[in-house]
Structure formats: structure tokens, C-alpha cells
Amino acid sequence: MSTLSVVKNSYRSALPTVLVSAFGGLLAGTILGGMDAELKAVQGLLVMVPAFLAIRGSVYGSLGSRLSSALHQGLIDPVFEPDDRLVNAVAAALLNGLVASVVAAVLTYAILTAIGHAVAQLWVLVFIAFVGGVLAGLVLTAVIVVVVFGGYRRGMNPDDLVGPAMTTAGDIFGMASVFVATKLALAIL
């Protein structure tokens, strides 16, 4: 196979993924751009958002990799039935995502307080991180399981699907969950 044909094949297979990821990033940016009032009302939220989104990618990307490896090794079947390994992997991802989100909120509060920057009350940031983590975690778990199992059953390598799926879904549903959680926090206030 010539170098040119390898480059063309790589480009053809990567282009749809890149376009979907770019669209997802723009959609997440649009959600963030529409949160002007919420960002003003909850000082420090904009500092927490990048960490919150990065956690989604790390935790649920890892879940996707675990599921993909388990499928390749024959440890789990590509069916949508609860299995101890699948349930344990999902529970661990949800717990890790929630703990890391709360830690991100606490660190945001601590760092902004330490540098003398105005910041919302700690409980507000923790509430947003926790509720947003639950909402995003449930949706992202479903997305990853469907993408990994569905791709595998269609003869695709789920390893190739996990990264782009998590990048796109994590940004979109992560920002949407932060938006919903912030609205709830402001309603409580």
C-alpha cells in the first residue's frame, strides 16, 4: 500500500470523528455561552468548569477502555444485560466521577479563596459539582455502554470509538449537567 493511500484512508476514517467532535465542542461552548447569568451569580463556576469536563473525559474514557478490553478478552459479552464485571466497572466510574467532581469544587473554592478572588459559598460549588456529576455520569455511562457494545457487535474496534465518543458526549452532557445543576442551586438560594 502506498503512503498516499494510507494517508487518504486515515483521513477518510478520521474526518467524520473530527467533525462530530468539533460539532460537540461548539454545542458545549454554546451552552457555556448561554450561561452568562449563572456564571455571574455563582462566582468561581467558570474556574471549575474545565476541571469538571476533564474529569468526565478521564473517568468515563477509562470506563470505555475497561469495557473494550473486557470485550476483546472475552470477559464480558456484548449484550445489554447486567453482569458483575459490568456493574462493578460502572459503579466504580460513577463513584470516581462524583468524588473527583467534589474535589474539583473544593479545590476551586480553596484556590480562589487563597488568592483573594471572590467565590461562591463552598456548598454551592459542591452542590453543582455533585448534582452535575450524577446527571452527567448517568448519561455518559449509557452513552459509553451503547457505543462500546454497539460498535463491537457491528465489527468495529471499540477502542477507536471510546475517545471521540467521550470527547463529544462528555463536553455536551457535562456542560448541560452543569447548567441544570447551577439552575437548581440558584433556585435553592
TORPA-4810 file (N, C-alpha, C, O; in nm, 3 decimals):
<nodes>
NODE_1_0.086_-0.117_0.000_0.000_0.000_0.000_0.091_0.123_0.000_0.188_0.130_0.076_M
NODE_2_0.060_0.219_-0.083_0.143_0.338_-0.093_0.115_0.433_0.023_0.013_0.423_0.091_S
NODE_3_0.208_0.522_0.045_0.196_0.619_0.152_0.074_0.708_0.130_0.001_0.741_0.224_T
NODE_4_0.051_0.745_0.005_-0.062_0.831_-0.026_-0.195_0.762_0.007_-0.285_0.826_0.061_L
NODE_5_-0.207_0.634_-0.025_-0.333_0.565_0.005_-0.352_0.547_0.156_-0.465_0.551_0.204_S
NODE_6_-0.244_0.526_0.230_-0.254_0.517_0.376_-0.302_0.650_0.434_-0.388_0.653_0.522_V
NODE_7_-0.246_0.760_0.383_-0.286_0.892_0.430_-0.433_0.918_0.396_-0.508_0.969_0.480_V
NODE_8_-0.475_0.883_0.275_-0.614_0.903_0.235_-0.709_0.821_0.322_-0.812_0.872_0.367_K
NODE_9_-0.674_0.695_0.347_-0.760_0.610_0.432_-0.769_0.665_0.573_-0.876_0.667_0.634_N
NODE_10_-0.655_0.709_0.626_-0.655_0.766_0.762_-0.740_0.892_0.767_-0.816_0.912_0.861_S
NODE_11_-0.727_0.974_0.667_-0.804_1.098_0.661_-0.953_1.068_0.652_-1.032_1.130_0.723_Y
NODE_12_-0.991_0.974_0.566_-1.132_0.939_0.549_-1.192_0.883_0.678_-1.306_0.914_0.711_R
NODE_13_-1.115_0.801_0.749_-1.170_0.742_0.872_-1.170_0.842_0.987_-1.254_0.832_1.077_S
NODE_14_-1.077_0.937_0.987_-1.068_1.034_1.097_-1.160_1.153_1.079_-1.207_1.211_1.177_A
NODE_15_-1.187_1.192_0.955_-1.264_1.313_0.930_-1.402_1.312_0.995_-1.438_1.411_1.060_L
NODE_16_-1.482_1.207_0.983_-1.613_1.210_1.049_-1.602_1.228_1.201_-1.681_1.301_1.262_P
NODE_17_-1.505_1.161_1.260_-1.485_1.173_1.404_-1.447_1.314_1.443_-1.499_1.368_1.541_T
NODE_18_-1.358_1.374_1.367_-1.314_1.511_1.396_-1.431_1.607_1.380_-1.447_1.698_1.462_V
NODE_19_-1.511_1.589_1.277_-1.626_1.677_1.256_-1.729_1.664_1.367_-1.782_1.765_1.414_L
NODE_20_-1.757_1.542_1.410_-1.852_1.522_1.519_-1.797_1.583_1.648_-1.872_1.646_1.723_V
NODE_21_-1.668_1.564_1.675_-1.607_1.622_1.795_-1.610_1.775_1.789_-1.637_1.839_1.890_S
NODE_22_-1.583_1.832_1.674_-1.587_1.978_1.660_-1.729_2.029_1.684_-1.748_2.130_1.752_A
NODE_23_-1.828_1.960_1.626_-1.968_1.999_1.648_-2.003_1.990_1.796_-2.067_2.079_1.851_F
NODE_24_-1.960_1.881_1.862_-1.986_1.865_2.004_-1.923_1.976_2.087_-1.984_2.026_2.181_G
NODE_25_-1.800_2.013_2.052_-1.732_2.121_2.122_-1.804_2.253_2.105_-1.816_2.331_2.199_G
NODE_26_-1.852_2.279_1.984_-1.927_2.402_1.959_-2.059_2.404_2.035_-2.100_2.508_2.087_L
NODE_27_-2.125_2.289_2.041_-2.250_2.280_2.115_-2.226_2.305_2.265_-2.302_2.377_2.329_L
NODE_28_-2.120_2.244_2.319_-2.086_2.266_2.460_-2.050_2.413_2.484_-2.088_2.470_2.586_A
NODE_29_-1.978_2.473_2.390_-1.944_2.615_2.401_-2.066_2.704_2.396_-2.073_2.807_2.463_G
NODE_30_-2.164_2.663_2.316_-2.289_2.738_2.308_-2.364_2.732_2.440_-2.421_2.832_2.484_T
NODE_31_-2.363_2.616_2.504_-2.427_2.603_2.635_-2.356_2.695_2.735_-2.420_2.768_2.810_I
NODE_32_-2.223_2.691_2.735_-2.146_2.776_2.826_-2.171_2.923_2.796_-2.185_3.004_2.888_L
NODE_33_-2.176_2.958_2.668_-2.201_3.097_2.629_-2.338_3.146_2.672_-2.357_3.266_2.694_G
NODE_34_-2.433_3.055_2.685_-2.568_3.092_2.729_-2.583_3.098_2.879_-2.693_3.122_2.930_G
NODE_35_-2.474_3.076_2.951_-2.481_3.074_3.098_-2.430_3.203_3.162_-2.383_3.200_3.276_M
NODE_36_-2.439_3.314_3.092_-2.387_3.441_3.146_-2.442_3.473_3.285_-2.365_3.504_3.376_D
NODE_37_-2.573_3.465_3.299_-2.634_3.499_3.428_-2.589_3.404_3.538_-2.561_3.447_3.650_A
NODE_38_-2.580_3.275_3.506_-2.539_3.176_3.605_-2.392_3.194_3.644_-2.357_3.179_3.761_E
NODE_39_-2.308_3.226_3.546_-2.166_3.246_3.575_-2.144_3.370_3.662_-2.052_3.373_3.744_L
NODE_40_-2.227_3.472_3.643_-2.217_3.592_3.727_-2.270_3.565_3.868_-2.216_3.616_3.966_K
NODE_41_-2.375_3.485_3.877_-2.438_3.457_4.006_-2.355_3.362_4.092_-2.355_3.372_4.214_A
NODE_42_-2.283_3.270_4.028_-2.202_3.171_4.102_-2.055_3.198_4.068_-2.000_3.140_3.974_V
NODE_43_-1.995_3.286_4.146_-1.855_3.321_4.120_-1.766_3.200_4.144_-1.779_3.128_4.243_Q
NODE_44_-1.675_3.179_4.050_-1.584_3.066_4.058_-1.628_2.948_3.972_-1.550_2.855_3.948_G
NODE_45_-1.752_2.952_3.925_-1.803_2.842_3.844_-1.723_2.825_3.715_-1.694_2.713_3.674_L
NODE_46_-1.687_2.935_3.653_-1.610_2.928_3.528_-1.473_2.864_3.550_-1.420_2.800_3.460_L
NODE_47_-1.418_2.880_3.668_-1.289_2.817_3.701_-1.308_2.667_3.718_-1.219_2.589_3.683_V
NODE_48_-1.421_2.625_3.772_-1.447_2.483_3.798_-1.484_2.406_3.671_-1.458_2.285_3.664_M
NODE_49_-1.543_2.471_3.572_-1.593_2.403_3.453_-1.487_2.321_3.380_-1.513_2.205_3.348_V
NODE_50_-1.368_2.375_3.350_-1.269_2.293_3.279_-1.230_2.166_3.355_-1.214_2.059_3.295_P
NODE_51_-1.215_2.177_3.485_-1.182_2.059_3.565_-1.296_1.959_3.562_-1.274_1.838_3.551_A
NODE_52_-1.418_2.008_3.572_-1.536_1.922_3.568_-1.542_1.844_3.436_-1.567_1.724_3.436_F
NODE_53_-1.519_1.913_3.326_-1.523_1.848_3.195_-1.408_1.749_3.178_-1.426_1.641_3.121_L
NODE_54_-1.290_1.786_3.226_-1.174_1.695_3.215_-1.198_1.566_3.293_-1.158_1.458_3.250_A
NODE_55_-1.263_1.578_3.407_-1.294_1.460_3.488_-1.386_1.367_3.412_-1.368_1.246_3.414_I
NODE_56_-1.486_1.423_3.343_-1.577_1.340_3.264_-1.499_1.257_3.163_-1.520_1.136_3.151_R
NODE_57_-1.409_1.322_3.090_-1.330_1.251_2.989_-1.241_1.144_3.047_-1.232_1.034_2.993_G
NODE_58_-1.176_1.176_3.157_-1.083_1.080_3.219_-1.157_0.960_3.276_-1.121_0.845_3.248_S
NODE_59_-1.258_0.985_3.355_-1.328_0.876_3.424_-1.406_0.788_3.326_-1.395_0.666_3.330_V
NODE_60_-1.484_0.851_3.240_-1.569_0.771_3.152_-1.493_0.720_3.030_-1.533_0.620_2.970_Y
NODE_61_-1.385_0.786_2.992_-1.296_0.730_2.890_-1.230_0.603_2.942_-1.213_0.506_2.869_G
NODE_62_-1.193_0.606_3.069_-1.135_0.488_3.133_-1.238_0.375_3.140_-1.203_0.258_3.118_S
NODE_63_-1.362_0.408_3.170_-1.469_0.307_3.170_-1.481_0.243_3.032_-1.490_0.121_3.020_L
NODE_64_-1.482_0.326_2.930_-1.491_0.274_2.794_-1.374_0.184_2.759_-1.393_0.081_2.694_G
NODE_65_-1.255_0.220_2.802_-1.137_0.137_2.778_-1.148_0.004_2.851_-1.114_-0.101_2.796_S
NODE_66_-1.195_0.008_2.975_-1.212_-0.117_3.051_-1.313_-0.210_2.982_-1.289_-0.330_2.969_R
NODE_67_-1.423_-0.153_2.940_-1.524_-0.235_2.873_-1.471_-0.290_2.741_-1.494_-0.407_2.707_L
NODE_68_-1.400_-0.208_2.668_-1.343_-0.251_2.542_-1.244_-0.366_2.563_-1.247_-0.465_2.490_S
NODE_69_-1.157_-0.351_2.661_-1.059_-0.457_2.691_-1.130_-0.585_2.735_-1.091_-0.695_2.695_S
NODE_70_-1.232_-0.570_2.816_-1.306_-0.688_2.864_-1.375_-0.760_2.748_-1.383_-0.882_2.746_A
NODE_71_-1.424_-0.684_2.651_-1.485_-0.745_2.533_-1.380_-0.820_2.451_-1.403_-0.933_2.408_L
NODE_72_-1.267_-0.755_2.428_-1.160_-0.817_2.350_-1.109_-0.946_2.416_-1.072_-1.041_2.347_H
NODE_73_-1.107_-0.947_2.548_-1.056_-1.064_2.621_-1.163_-1.168_2.645_-1.134_-1.276_2.698_Q
NODE_74_-1.285_-1.140_2.609_-1.394_-1.234_2.629_-1.443_-1.243_2.773_-1.509_-1.340_2.810_G
NODE_75_-1.412_-1.142_2.853_-1.453_-1.142_2.993_-1.600_-1.103_3.010_-1.665_-1.144_3.105_L
NODE_76_-1.651_-1.023_2.917_-1.792_-0.988_2.918_-1.847_-1.009_2.777_-1.772_-1.009_2.679_I
NODE_77_-1.976_-1.028_2.770_-2.043_-1.045_2.641_-2.100_-0.911_2.597_-2.141_-0.830_2.680_D
NODE_78_-2.103_-0.886_2.465_-2.155_-0.758_2.415_-2.307_-0.752_2.413_-2.368_-0.726_2.309_P
NODE_79_-2.366_-0.775_2.528_-2.512_-0.770_2.541_-2.545_-0.672_2.653_-2.466_-0.651_2.745_V
NODE_80_-2.662_-0.615_2.644_-2.703_-0.516_2.743_-2.773_-0.583_2.861_-2.888_-0.555_2.891_F
NODE_81_-2.700_-0.671_2.925_-2.751_-0.739_3.044_-2.655_-0.714_3.159_-2.534_-0.718_3.140_E
NODE_82_-2.707_-0.689_3.278_-2.618_-0.669_3.391_-2.531_-0.792_3.416_-2.579_-0.906_3.415_P
NODE_83_-2.407_-0.768_3.439_-2.309_-0.872_3.466_-2.221_-0.813_3.576_-2.199_-0.691_3.578_D
NODE_84_-2.170_-0.894_3.666_-2.094_-0.842_3.781_-1.981_-0.750_3.739_-1.961_-0.644_3.798_D
NODE_85_-1.906_-0.789_3.637_-1.793_-0.706_3.592_-1.842_-0.572_3.537_-1.784_-0.468_3.566_R
NODE_86_-1.949_-0.576_3.460_-2.004_-0.453_3.403_-2.059_-0.362_3.513_-2.032_-0.242_3.515_L
NODE_87_-2.134_-0.419_3.604_-2.192_-0.341_3.714_-2.081_-0.280_3.801_-2.090_-0.163_3.839_V
NODE_88_-1.978_-0.357_3.831_-1.867_-0.306_3.912_-1.792_-0.193_3.841_-1.756_-0.094_3.903_N
NODE_89_-1.770_-0.209_3.711_-1.699_-0.105_3.635_-1.781_0.023_3.630_-1.726_0.133_3.645_A
NODE_90_-1.911_0.011_3.609_-1.999_0.128_3.605_-2.007_0.195_3.742_-1.998_0.317_3.752_V
NODE_91_-2.023_0.116_3.848_-2.031_0.172_3.983_-1.902_0.245_4.020_-1.905_0.353_4.078_A
NODE_92_-1.788_0.185_3.984_-1.659_0.249_4.013_-1.645_0.380_3.937_-1.597_0.479_3.992_A
NODE_93_-1.688_0.382_3.811_-1.679_0.505_3.731_-1.769_0.614_3.790_-1.726_0.729_3.803_A
NODE_94_-1.891_0.578_3.826_-1.982_0.678_3.884_-1.926_0.733_4.015_-1.929_0.854_4.037_L
NODE_95_-1.876_0.645_4.101_-1.820_0.690_4.229_-1.696_0.777_4.208_-1.682_0.883_4.270_L
NODE_96_-1.606_0.733_4.120_-1.486_0.811_4.091_-1.521_0.948_4.034_-1.461_1.049_4.071_N
NODE_97_-1.619_0.951_3.945_-1.662_1.078_3.886_-1.718_1.174_3.989_-1.691_1.293_3.985_G
NODE_98_-1.798_1.120_4.081_-1.858_1.205_4.185_-1.752_1.257_4.282_-1.751_1.376_4.316_L
NODE_99_-1.665_1.169_4.327_-1.561_1.211_4.422_-1.469_1.315_4.358_-1.437_1.417_4.419_V
NODE_100_-1.426_1.288_4.235_-1.337_1.382_4.167_-1.405_1.516_4.142_-1.340_1.621_4.150_A
NODE_101_-1.534_1.515_4.112_-1.608_1.640_4.090_-1.616_1.723_4.218_-1.597_1.844_4.216_S
NODE_102_-1.643_1.656_4.329_-1.649_1.727_4.458_-1.511_1.782_4.495_-1.499_1.895_4.544_V
NODE_103_-1.407_1.703_4.472_-1.270_1.751_4.499_-1.240_1.873_4.412_-1.179_1.969_4.460_V
NODE_104_-1.281_1.871_4.286_-1.260_1.987_4.198_-1.330_2.111_4.253_-1.275_2.221_4.247_A
NODE_105_-1.450_2.094_4.306_-1.523_2.207_4.364_-1.451_2.261_4.487_-1.437_2.382_4.504_A
NODE_106_-1.405_2.171_4.573_-1.333_2.213_4.695_-1.203_2.284_4.657_-1.171_2.388_4.714_V
NODE_107_-1.130_2.230_4.561_-1.005_2.294_4.517_-1.030_2.430_4.453_-0.954_2.524_4.475_L
NODE_108_-1.136_2.440_4.376_-1.173_2.569_4.316_-1.195_2.672_4.426_-1.144_2.783_4.420_T
NODE_109_-1.274_2.633_4.526_-1.303_2.723_4.637_-1.174_2.761_4.711_-1.150_2.878_4.739_Y
NODE_110_-1.091_2.662_4.742_-0.968_2.685_4.819_-0.871_2.775_4.743_-0.814_2.868_4.801_A
NODE_111_-0.852_2.748_4.616_-0.756_2.827_4.538_-0.805_2.970_4.520_-0.727_3.064_4.537_I
NODE_112_-0.931_2.987_4.485_-0.982_3.124_4.467_-0.984_3.201_4.597_-0.957_3.321_4.598_L
NODE_113_-1.013_3.134_4.707_-1.009_3.200_4.838_-0.866_3.238_4.873_-0.841_3.348_4.924_T
NODE_114_-0.772_3.149_4.846_-0.631_3.173_4.879_-0.573_3.292_4.802_-0.489_3.365_4.854_A
NODE_115_-0.617_3.311_4.679_-0.563_3.423_4.601_-0.648_3.550_4.615_-0.622_3.651_4.550_I
NODE_116_-0.750_3.543_4.701_-0.830_3.661_4.730_-0.935_3.693_4.625_-0.983_3.806_4.617_G
NODE_117_-0.970_3.596_4.545_-1.071_3.615_4.441_-1.210_3.586_4.499_-1.225_3.495_4.580_H
NODE_118_-1.308_3.661_4.458_-1.445_3.637_4.503_-1.490_3.500_4.454_-1.467_3.463_4.339_A
NODE_119_-1.556_3.426_4.543_-1.602_3.291_4.508_-1.732_3.263_4.582_-1.755_3.313_4.692_V
NODE_120_-1.816_3.183_4.519_-1.942_3.144_4.582_-1.915_3.061_4.707_-1.802_3.018_4.730_A
NODE_121_-2.017_3.040_4.786_-2.002_2.956_4.905_-1.962_2.816_4.864_-1.997_2.768_4.756_Q
NODE_122_-1.886_2.750_4.951_-1.836_2.617_4.921_-1.950_2.519_4.891_-1.940_2.440_4.797_L
NODE_123_-2.056_2.523_4.969_-2.165_2.427_4.949_-2.230_2.443_4.812_-2.278_2.346_4.754_W
NODE_124_-2.231_2.566_4.759_-2.291_2.589_4.627_-2.209_2.520_4.519_-2.263_2.451_4.433_V
NODE_125_-2.076_2.538_4.524_-1.989_2.473_4.426_-1.995_2.321_4.439_-2.000_2.250_4.339_L
NODE_126_-1.995_2.272_4.563_-2.002_2.127_4.586_-2.136_2.073_4.536_-2.141_1.967_4.474_V
NODE_127_-2.245_2.144_4.562_-2.376_2.101_4.515_-2.379_2.092_4.363_-2.427_1.993_4.307_F
NODE_128_-2.328_2.195_4.296_-2.327_2.195_4.149_-2.241_2.081_4.097_-2.280_2.012_4.003_I
NODE_129_-2.125_2.060_4.157_-2.036_1.952_4.113_-2.099_1.816_4.135_-2.090_1.728_4.050_A
NODE_130_-2.164_1.798_4.250_-2.224_1.668_4.282_-2.344_1.639_4.191_-2.351_1.533_4.128_F
NODE_131_-2.438_1.733_4.185_-2.557_1.711_4.102_-2.518_1.699_3.954_-2.567_1.611_3.884_V
NODE_132_-2.429_1.786_3.909_-2.381_1.778_3.771_-2.310_1.647_3.745_-2.324_1.588_3.638_G
NODE_133_-2.233_1.599_3.844_-2.164_1.472_3.830_-2.259_1.354_3.820_-2.235_1.262_3.742_G
NODE_134_-2.366_1.357_3.898_-2.466_1.250_3.892_-2.535_1.250_3.756_-2.545_1.146_3.690_V
NODE_135_-2.583_1.367_3.715_-2.655_1.376_3.588_-2.568_1.335_3.469_-2.608_1.252_3.387_L
NODE_136_-2.449_1.394_3.462_-2.358_1.361_3.351_-2.314_1.216_3.358_-2.304_1.149_3.255_A
NODE_137_-2.289_1.167_3.479_-2.242_1.029_3.495_-2.342_0.927_3.444_-2.305_0.830_3.379_G
NODE_138_-2.468_0.949_3.475_-2.571_0.854_3.429_-2.581_0.853_3.276_-2.589_0.747_3.214_L
NODE_139_-2.582_0.972_3.218_-2.593_0.981_3.072_-2.468_0.925_3.005_-2.478_0.849_2.909_V
NODE_140_-2.351_0.963_3.054_-2.226_0.918_2.991_-2.206_0.768_3.005_-2.150_0.705_2.916_L
NODE_141_-2.249_0.712_3.115_-2.241_0.567_3.131_-2.323_0.498_3.023_-2.277_0.403_2.959_T
NODE_142_-2.444_0.547_3.002_-2.530_0.489_2.899_-2.467_0.506_2.761_-2.466_0.413_2.681_A
NODE_143_-2.414_0.625_2.733_-2.351_0.650_2.603_-2.234_0.556_2.580_-2.223_0.496_2.473_V
NODE_144_-2.148_0.542_2.679_-2.030_0.457_2.662_-2.068_0.311_2.643_-2.013_0.244_2.556_I
NODE_145_-2.161_0.262_2.722_-2.202_0.121_2.709_-2.262_0.098_2.569_-2.229_-0.002_2.504_V
NODE_146_-2.347_0.188_2.524_-2.408_0.172_2.391_-2.303_0.180_2.281_-2.304_0.099_2.188_V
NODE_147_-2.213_0.277_2.290_-2.110_0.293_2.186_-2.016_0.173_2.183_-1.988_0.119_2.076_V
NODE_148_-1.967_0.131_2.300_-1.872_0.020_2.304_-1.937_-0.110_2.261_-1.885_-0.180_2.175_V
NODE_149_-2.051_-0.143_2.319_-2.117_-0.269_2.284_-2.171_-0.266_2.141_-2.154_-0.362_2.066_F
NODE_150_-2.235_-0.156_2.105_-2.290_-0.144_1.971_-2.182_-0.150_1.864_-2.197_-0.218_1.763_G
NODE_151_-2.072_-0.078_1.886_-1.961_-0.082_1.791_-1.900_-0.220_1.780_-1.872_-0.268_1.670_G
NODE_152_-1.880_-0.283_1.892_-1.821_-0.418_1.894_-1.910_-0.517_1.819_-1.861_-0.599_1.742_Y
NODE_153_-2.040_-0.509_1.842_-2.134_-0.601_1.777_-2.141_-0.577_1.626_-2.181_-0.666_1.551_R
NODE_154_-2.104_-0.458_1.582_-2.105_-0.426_1.439_-1.966_-0.447_1.375_-1.942_-0.407_1.262_R
NODE_155_-1.877_-0.511_1.450_-1.746_-0.543_1.395_-1.644_-0.430_1.401_-1.538_-0.439_1.339_G
NODE_156_-1.676_-0.324_1.474_-1.583_-0.212_1.487_-1.497_-0.233_1.611_-1.534_-0.306_1.703_M
NODE_157_-1.382_-0.169_1.612_-1.295_-0.174_1.729_-1.342_-0.068_1.828_-1.329_0.052_1.799_N
NODE_158_-1.394_-0.107_1.943_-1.444_-0.007_2.038_-1.335_0.086_2.090_-1.364_0.197_2.135_P
NODE_159_-1.210_0.043_2.083_-1.100_0.131_2.125_-1.096_0.257_2.039_-1.061_0.365_2.087_D
NODE_160_-1.132_0.243_1.912_-1.132_0.357_1.822_-1.252_0.448_1.845_-1.251_0.564_1.802_D
NODE_161_-1.353_0.399_1.911_-1.477_0.475_1.931_-1.481_0.548_2.065_-1.546_0.652_2.078_L
NODE_162_-1.412_0.494_2.165_-1.422_0.548_2.301_-1.376_0.693_2.310_-1.447_0.777_2.365_V
NODE_163_-1.259_0.723_2.257_-1.205_0.859_2.267_-1.296_0.964_2.207_-1.336_1.059_2.276_G
NODE_164_-1.331_0.949_2.080_-1.419_1.051_2.020_-1.557_1.057_2.085_-1.614_1.165_2.100_P
NODE_165_-1.611_0.942_2.122_-1.743_0.942_2.186_-1.737_1.016_2.319_-1.827_1.094_2.350_A
NODE_166_-1.633_0.992_2.398_-1.622_1.058_2.528_-1.594_1.206_2.514_-1.649_1.287_2.589_M
NODE_167_-1.511_1.243_2.418_-1.482_1.385_2.397_-1.611_1.460_2.367_-1.639_1.563_2.428_T
NODE_168_-1.686_1.408_2.275_-1.808_1.476_2.231_-1.917_1.470_2.338_-1.970_1.574_2.379_T
NODE_169_-1.951_1.350_2.382_-2.058_1.334_2.481_-2.021_1.399_2.614_-2.106_1.461_2.678_A
NODE_170_-1.895_1.386_2.654_-1.852_1.444_2.781_-1.866_1.595_2.783_-1.911_1.653_2.882_G
NODE_171_-1.829_1.660_2.672_-1.842_1.806_2.665_-1.989_1.849_2.664_-2.029_1.938_2.738_D
NODE_172_-2.067_1.785_2.579_-2.207_1.826_2.566_-2.286_1.799_2.695_-2.347_1.889_2.750_I
NODE_173_-2.283_1.674_2.741_-2.363_1.640_2.859_-2.301_1.695_2.987_-2.372_1.720_3.084_F
NODE_174_-2.169_1.713_2.988_-2.105_1.775_3.104_-2.152_1.919_3.121_-2.189_1.960_3.231_G
NODE_175_-2.150_1.996_3.011_-2.195_2.136_3.020_-2.345_2.143_3.049_-2.390_2.227_3.127_M
NODE_176_-2.422_2.056_2.987_-2.567_2.057_3.012_-2.596_2.025_3.158_-2.685_2.085_3.218_A
NODE_177_-2.522_1.931_3.216_-2.546_1.895_3.356_-2.502_2.007_3.450_-2.566_2.030_3.553_S
NODE_178_-2.393_2.076_3.417_-2.351_2.191_3.499_-2.458_2.300_3.492_-2.489_2.362_3.594_V
NODE_179_-2.514_2.322_3.375_-2.619_2.422_3.358_-2.741_2.388_3.445_-2.792_2.473_3.518_F
NODE_180_-2.787_2.263_3.437_-2.905_2.220_3.515_-2.874_2.228_3.665_-2.956_2.278_3.742_V
NODE_181_-2.757_2.180_3.706_-2.719_2.182_3.848_-2.708_2.325_3.900_-2.746_2.353_4.014_A
NODE_182_-2.658_2.416_3.817_-2.647_2.556_3.859_-2.785_2.617_3.873_-2.810_2.692_3.968_T
NODE_183_-2.874_2.588_3.779_-3.012_2.638_3.791_-3.078_2.589_3.921_-3.148_2.664_3.989_K
NODE_184_-3.054_2.461_3.954_-3.110_2.406_4.079_-3.049_2.478_4.201_-3.121_2.514_4.294_L
NODE_185_-2.919_2.499_4.199_-2.853_2.567_4.312_-2.907_2.708_4.327_-2.934_2.752_4.439_A
NODE_186_-2.923_2.779_4.217_-2.975_2.914_4.225_-3.121_2.917_4.271_-3.163_3.011_4.338_L
NODE_187_-3.198_2.815_4.235_-3.337_2.806_4.282_-3.341_2.784_4.433_-3.428_2.838_4.502_A
NODE_188_-3.246_2.706_4.483_-3.238_2.682_4.629_-3.197_2.810_4.700_-3.249_2.842_4.807_I
NODE_189_-3.103_2.883_4.642_-3.058_3.009_4.703_-3.174_3.108_4.709_-3.156_3.220_4.756_L
</nodes>
